[in-house]
Amino acid sequence: MILPVFIPHAGCPHQCIFCNQQTISGEKDSSLEGARQQMEALLSWASPNPSNELAFYGGSFTALPLERQRGLLDLAEGWRARGLFGPLRLSTRPDSITPEILELLRVHRVETIELGAQSLDDRVLEMAERGHTAAQVHKASQLIKEAGFRLGIQLMVGLPGQGKESLDETCRQVVAIHPDLVRIYPVLVIAGTPLAELWHQGRYRALTVEEAVAACWPLYRTFTRAGIRVIRMGLQPDRELCAPGHILAGPFHPAFGEKVKSWGIGQQVLQKIAEQPCGNYNMVITCPDRLASLVRGQHRSNVRLWEQTGKVRVFFQTGETFEVIFHDRKTL
């Protein structure tokens, strides 16, 4: 289990156009005392377990002054000694990784470092006011992997100036880096951000849920096939983020990741239907019970999509693997 401790915007040299970490994380205090209070609060719902991971999120951990990093790591060590967790993980910026910092993290048993890359297109990074380049993502990734840490890369879909070609190129570069894990976040227009101003001015159009799902599916499919774990798609729907007036626009859905996977299944089966000769078929889908709702789609959206082709009637049966078989009705 990951136990998150948020240090909102701490260490960040400036504000990216999409970012309001106080709203996204639900935490406003990035001090050492604020971190201590969050760790105390973890005990109200998390049982001590050495397999738990304590995670510093919401800021750029390795961009903090070294003394502040040491203070947070020492604080964490006290809770590790009490059995709350075992390894540590953190998120940071690609331009704030050095061999010296990695050695400090290694001593404190940090196992996973997630880089907030967001894109590997320099033009998109500049428009998002990220303040780093794609080359720095590659360099930081190399240092992290060579030092023996697990590498995570965080990406965003729907950034200003980011079209399909940009996403495809980012996907290609991430596969070449081959991190251990990836997170994919669709861009939301959050109140209090520079992006919100652009949106109000009509200079930025947020993706719809459907557009974001269609854009995320090729990334998810490509990374998964390459052996890269996609551990999250979409922001966690916490109370602070979902409070009225915080999300102004954008593809927010409380089960966004499941929606992406279900949509992808729908499109793959639709392609199989298109490949069948003209005729009428009973299409029998075999899958484990745990996948049935994902395959059917929310409110049977995939089933309706397939039957609207006029070529198939859909039937389900339980099995160990996912399989689609077509039976010509005329031969039955």
N, C-alpha and C positions, 0 to 999 in steps of 0.2 A: 504494500500500500504506500502511495506517495502522500506525505504529510506536507502541505504547502505553507511556507512562511513568506509573506509578501513584503518587499521593500520597494514600494511604488516609486518609480522614476529615479531611485537612488543610483548614483553613478552615471546616469545618462548625461552626456555633454550638452544636449539640447532636446527639444521636443519634436518628434516626428509628426507629420501632419495628421496622422490617424490616431495618435496616442493620447489617452487620458487614463493613466494607470490607476488613479484613485477610484475612478468609476468602474473600470474593468475588474479590478481585484477586490473592491469593497473595502480596501484598507487605505487610510490616509496618513498614517504615522510610519515613516521609514527609519525611525531612530532605533538604536540598540534596545532601548526599553520597549519600544513597540514590538520588536521581534521577540523579546522575552515574553511579553504578554500573549502573543500569538502562540508561542510554544506551550505556555501554561494552558491556554484554551484547547489545545489539541487533546489534552488528557480527558476532556469532557466527551469525546467521541471516538478516540483512537486508543486501542489497547497497546501497551508497550510490547514491542516485538522486534527482535534484531533483523527481521526481514523487511521492516518498514524502511522507507527512504525519506529523509528530510530534504525538502527542496526549497531553495531560495529563488523565488520568482518575482517578476514585476519590475525589476530594475536591471542594471548592468553590473553584476556582482564584481567582476574583475576590473571594472573601471573605477571602483571605489578606491580611495586612498588605502594603502597597504594596512595601516593601523586599523581602519574600519573593517577591512576584510578579516584581519586577525581577530578583532573583537567579536564579530559574528561567528567565526569558526570556533573560537574558544567557548562562546555561549553554547553553541551546538554540542561541543564536546561534553559539557556538563549534562545535557539531556541524553546524550548517547550513553554516558556512564550510568544513568538511571534506567537504561534498557528501553527507552522510547523508540529508538531506531538503530539501524546499523550504518549503511552507507549514506553518503550525502550526494545531492545533485544540485545543479544551479543553471541559470540561464544568464547569458551575457552577450556582449557585442563582439563581432568578428575582429574589430580593430583594437581590442583590449586583451589580447592573448600574447603572453611572452613565456619563454622557458622558465624564468624566475617565478612567475605567478603559478605556472603549472606545477612547479616543485612544491610551492606552499600548499596547493590544493591536494597534491598527492599525499603529503604528510598528514593532512586532516581527513584522509580516506574519502575524498570526493571521487565518485566513480563515473558519473555522467555529467557532461558539459553540453548544454544546448546553446547553439548559436542562433541569435535572432537575425537571420540573413534576410528574410522576407522576399527577396528577389535576387537573381544573379544577372540582372540586366542593369548596367550602369546608368542608362538613361532613366529607367524607372526608379532606381535608388535615389538619383538626384532629385527627381520630382517629388519623391516621398520625404526628402530632407533627412535621409538616413545618416549621411555623414561618413559612409564607408563605401568601398568598392567591391565588385565581385572578386577581384584578385585577392583582397584581404580575407574574404570568406574562404577561398581556396587555401591560402597560407595558414590561417588559423586552424582549419580542418586538418591540414597535414601535421601541424604541431601537436594537436590534441590526440590524433590517432597514433603518432609516433611515440607519444608519452604514455600510451597504454590506457587512456580514458575511453569510455564509450562516448560516441559523438552523436548529438542530435542536431537537426537543422529545422528551424521554424520558417515556414513560408506563408505568404499572403496571396490571396486571389482577389482581384478587383481593384488593385492599386491604380492611381491615375497613370494613364499612358501605357497600361499593361494589356496588350491584346493577346490573341492566341499564339502568335509567333514568339512573343516574349516569354509566355508561359512554357511553350514547348522547349525553348532554349534553356530556360531555368531548369526544367525537368531533366534535360540531357546532361547539364553540368552537375546536378545533384547526383544522378546515377553514376557519373564519373567519379565524384568524391566518395560515393558509397558510404554514407553515414549508417550508424546502427539503427537510427529511428528518425522519423519525420513527423512534424505536426503541420497541419494545413488549416489556416484561418481565413475565412472570407472577410473582406473588409466591411466593417460597420461604420456608419457615420455616428460618432459619439458626441454628445453635447460637450462644448468646451474645448473642442479641438480645431486646429486650423482647417482640417478637412470639412468640418461643419460649416465654416464660413464659405468655403468654395461651393458646398452644396446649396447653401442659402442663396448664393449669387448665381446659381445655375451653371457653374463652371465644372461641376462634377456630378455624374450620374451614377448612383449606386446600382449594383447588380440586383436583379430579382433573385428570389430563392432558386427558381428554376434555372436561371443563367449560371448562378454560382455552383449549383449541383452539377450541371453539364461541364463546367470548367474544371471542377475538382476531380471528376471521375477519371479522366485520362492520367492525372497525376497519381491518384491512388492505385490504378491498375498497373501503371508502369513501375512504380516503386515496389509494389507487392511482388510483381513478377521478377524484379531484380533482387529480391531477398531483403528489401529494406522495410522495416516495420513502420506502418503509419499508425501511430498510437492515439492520434486525435484529429478530428476534423470539426471545426466550429468551436466557438467560445463556450465555456461552462456557463449554463444559464442560472447564475446565482441571483440572489435577491437584489443586490445593489445594481447590477447591470440591467436587470429587468424592471427596475423602478420606472414609473411613468416619467417621460421626458428625457431619459438618458439615451436611448437608441432613437435617433432621428430618422434614419433610413438604412437600408441594407438588408442582406439576406440572413436575418436571424431566424433560426429554427431550433427549438430545444433538443431535437434529435437529428441534427444536421448530418452527422456522420452516417447514421443508419439510412437516412434519405439518399445520400450519395451511393451507398452500396446497393440499395434497392433499385435505384434508377439505373445503375450500371447493369444489373441483372436483367432488368426489363429491356434494355437496348440490345443486350447480347442475344436474348431469346428472340426478340423482334427480327434480328438479322438472320437467325436460323429459319424463322418462318418465311422470310423473303427468299431464302435459298431453295425452298421447296417448290417443285413444279406446281403449276396451276391445279387446283383441286380443293377438296374439302377434307380436313383431317381432324381426328381426335388427337390432341397433343397431350401426352401423359408426362407430367413432371414428377420425378422422384427426388426427394430430398429429406434430410433429417427433420424431425419435428421442430427442432430449435431454429431452423432456417425458414420454416414455412411462411411466417408472416413477412419476413424480409423478401422472399421470392414473390409472394402475392402482391406486395406493395401496400402502402397505407390505404385503407378503405378499398382494397382490391384494385388499386390503380394499374398495376401491371397486367392483371387478368383482363381488365377492360381494354387496355392498350392492345393486347394480343388479339382479343376477340373482335375488336373493331376492324381488323384487317379483312374480316369476312372469310378467312381461310381455315380457322381453327375453332374447335371447342376445347376448353382447357379442363384437364382432370389432374388431381394430385394423388400421390400415394407416398407412404413413408418408406424411406430407404436409408442406407448408410451414406450414400454419395449423391451429389446433384447430377441429374441426368434428364435429358429431354428426348422423347421418342415420339415420332409421328406415325400414326396409323391411318391409311387411306380408308375413309368411311365406306367406300364402295366394295372394299375387299372384306369387310367385317360381316 
